[in-house]
Amino acid sequence: MSDTAETPAPERKRGSGVRLVYETLRDEILDLTLPPGSPVDEVALADRFAMSRTPIREALVRLEGEGLVTTLPNRSTVVANIDFANLNGFFDALTLMYRVTTRLAAEFHDAGDLARIRAAQAVFAGAVQSGDALAMIACNRDFHVAIAEAGRNGYYLQLFSRLLDEGRRILRVYYYPTFESRLPHPYITEHEAIIAAVAARDIGLCDRLAKHHADQIVQQIRDMIARDQRQDIEL
């Protein structure tokens, strides 16, 4: 055997390729690097990630299960569109999940949960301080997922995570250009109040604070959509 023979590249750990493709595409979809309706080509992805189409397909199945991609009748795949026609239903579900998961967190959290919630809040506050609007949107989502995890209900966690991800795309469309980074940011203040109520196991207060927080977000999105749809009329 020749001394100059190349050492074969290390084999990927089973499942790592799927995870890499899934996490990369998921971030690109949520940040609108891949906008709604854009094609997702398996062959191009296989070339991009230097792997076979099998892990690509497995990653796309996961993304489709989360409502982030759609398979068309011709078997091609596209990034799922945002369902603006049913925003009222989305807002109702989102508000309910804010309330339910925060109530459950107050009832079932432990010290480790509180530590994770506070850590997520610190990351969000850091994004506000740096004026990074895109990170603020993502970190706000992570803060509320940490609360949902403390509620110990996997079904609510799964539904709320999906709603928050869809909200992240909507915010990226309408909210990103004007996401305020002033201090003290109202969401920082509201988050801190929610954390205190969860720590005190005050379920009623958690419900009221979560509803108010959700109402604020929903109203801001409504206002921005309305502003975007208004057009100047020349007289």
Secondary structure as GFF3:
##gff-version 3
##sequence-region A 1 235
A	DSSP	alpha_helix	16	30	.	.	.	ID=ss1
A	DSSP	beta_strand	39	40	.	.	.	ID=ss2
A	DSSP	alpha_helix	42	49	.	.	.	ID=ss3
A	DSSP	alpha_helix	53	65	.	.	.	ID=ss4
A	DSSP	beta_strand	69	71	.	.	.	ID=ss5
A	DSSP	beta_strand	77	79	.	.	.	ID=ss6
A	DSSP	three_ten_helix	84	86	.	.	.	ID=ss7
A	DSSP	alpha_helix	87	108	.	.	.	ID=ss8
A	DSSP	alpha_helix	111	130	.	.	.	ID=ss9
A	DSSP	alpha_helix	133	150	.	.	.	ID=ss10
A	DSSP	alpha_helix	154	174	.	.	.	ID=ss11
A	DSSP	three_ten_helix	176	178	.	.	.	ID=ss12
A	DSSP	alpha_helix	186	199	.	.	.	ID=ss13
A	DSSP	alpha_helix	203	229	.	.	.	ID=ss14
###
